[in-house]
């Protein structure tokens, strides 16, 4: 299942790499339609802000999907169902 799951979040990496500017806002509906057409966004992602933590230590969550694309989550609004990603500056990794 790990392989299937990892593949699932690769769609986030590919989307951000291909379409991302310095800031990307995606609604939960866009996640469902563009990134997870077969399964939809995980239920936990809709109810638990921790799912969106920029933490690569929990691959069951989506973080490595955006971290691999050099993005981080800067805002999550569960009520209005959207997420804002900012491109990580290369300089962040030098310190």
BAVOGU-362031 format. One line per 10 residues: their letters; for each residue x, y, z of C-alpha. Coordinates in Angstrom, 2 decimals, always signed. Each point is the difference from the previous one (the first is absolute). Layout:
BEGIN
A	X/Y/Z ~ ...
This chain:
BEGIN
XXXXXXXXXX	+0.00/+0.00/+0.00 ~ +2.91/+2.36/+0.64 ~ +0.89/+0.07/-3.69 ~ -3.57/+0.75/-0.99 ~ -0.22/+2.74/+2.60 ~ +3.30/+1.54/-1.03 ~ -1.14/+0.02/-3.61 ~ -3.22/+1.70/+1.11 ~ +1.82/+3.03/+1.41 ~ +2.40/+0.16/-2.94
XXXXXXXXXX	-2.89/+1.68/-1.85 ~ +0.36/+2.95/+2.37 ~ +3.74/+0.21/-0.74 ~ -0.58/-0.13/-3.76 ~ -2.79/+2.57/+0.10 ~ +1.98/+2.54/+2.03 ~ +3.16/-0.54/-2.05 ~ -1.89/+0.51/-3.26 ~ -2.43/+2.75/+1.01 ~ +1.45/+1.73/+3.01
XXXXXXXXXX	+1.13/+3.57/+0.32 ~ +1.32/+1.59/+3.15 ~ -3.40/-0.62/+1.63 ~ -2.67/-2.56/-0.84 ~ -3.50/-0.18/+1.48 ~ -1.97/-3.21/-0.45 ~ -3.53/-0.68/+1.18 ~ -0.96/-3.39/+1.37 ~ -2.22/-0.42/-3.08 ~ +3.03/+0.55/-2.24
XXXXXXXXXX	+1.88/-2.64/+1.99 ~ -2.88/-2.41/-0.56 ~ -0.35/+0.71/-3.72 ~ +3.61/+0.59/-1.08 ~ +2.12/-1.99/+2.40 ~ -2.10/-2.79/+1.48 ~ -2.67/-0.75/-2.63 ~ -0.39/-3.62/+1.13 ~ +0.01/+0.39/+3.76 ~ -0.50/+3.64/+0.86
XXXXXXXXXX	+1.96/+1.89/+2.62 ~ +0.39/-2.10/+3.17 ~ -2.73/+0.70/+2.56 ~ +2.62/+0.88/+2.61 ~ +1.30/+2.80/-2.23 ~ -3.45/+1.62/+0.12 ~ -0.33/-0.12/+3.78 ~ +3.50/+0.10/+1.50 ~ +2.34/+2.90/-0.64 ~ +2.91/-2.22/+1.13
XXXXXXXXXX	-0.37/-2.03/-3.21 ~ +1.39/+3.04/-1.82 ~ +3.08/+0.35/+2.22 ~ +3.26/+0.44/-1.91 ~ +1.38/-3.20/+1.49 ~ +1.73/-2.58/-2.18 ~ +0.18/-2.44/+2.93 ~ -3.63/-1.00/-0.52 ~ -0.29/-1.31/-3.57 ~ -3.58/-1.14/+0.64
XXXXXXXXXX	-0.86/+3.68/-0.08 ~ +0.45/+2.04/-3.14 ~ +3.02/+2.07/+0.99 ~ +2.60/-1.65/-2.16 ~ -2.24/+0.67/-2.99 ~ +0.59/+3.74/+0.29 ~ +3.39/-0.12/+1.72 ~ +1.40/-2.02/-2.94 ~ -1.16/+2.81/-2.27 ~ +1.76/+2.56/+2.27
XXXXXXXXXX	-3.21/+1.46/+1.41 ~ -1.26/+0.44/+3.52 ~ -3.49/+0.53/+1.35 ~ -0.38/+3.52/+1.38 ~ -3.76/+0.10/+0.54 ~ -2.77/-2.56/+0.40 ~ -3.65/+0.97/+0.27 ~ -2.11/-3.06/+0.84 ~ -3.20/+2.06/+0.15 ~ +0.41/+1.51/-3.47
XXXXXXXXXX	+1.84/-3.10/-1.25 ~ +3.18/+1.34/-1.52 ~ +3.76/-0.24/+0.47 ~ +2.72/+2.51/-0.90 ~ +3.48/-1.22/-0.94 ~ +3.09/+2.19/-0.30 ~ +3.04/-0.95/-2.02 ~ +2.94/-0.68/+2.29 ~ +2.92/+2.28/-0.70 ~ +3.19/-1.89/-0.71
XXXXX	+1.77/+2.08/+2.66 ~ -2.19/-1.62/+2.68 ~ +1.92/-3.23/-0.47 ~ +3.45/+1.60/+0.48 ~ -0.38/+0.65/+3.72
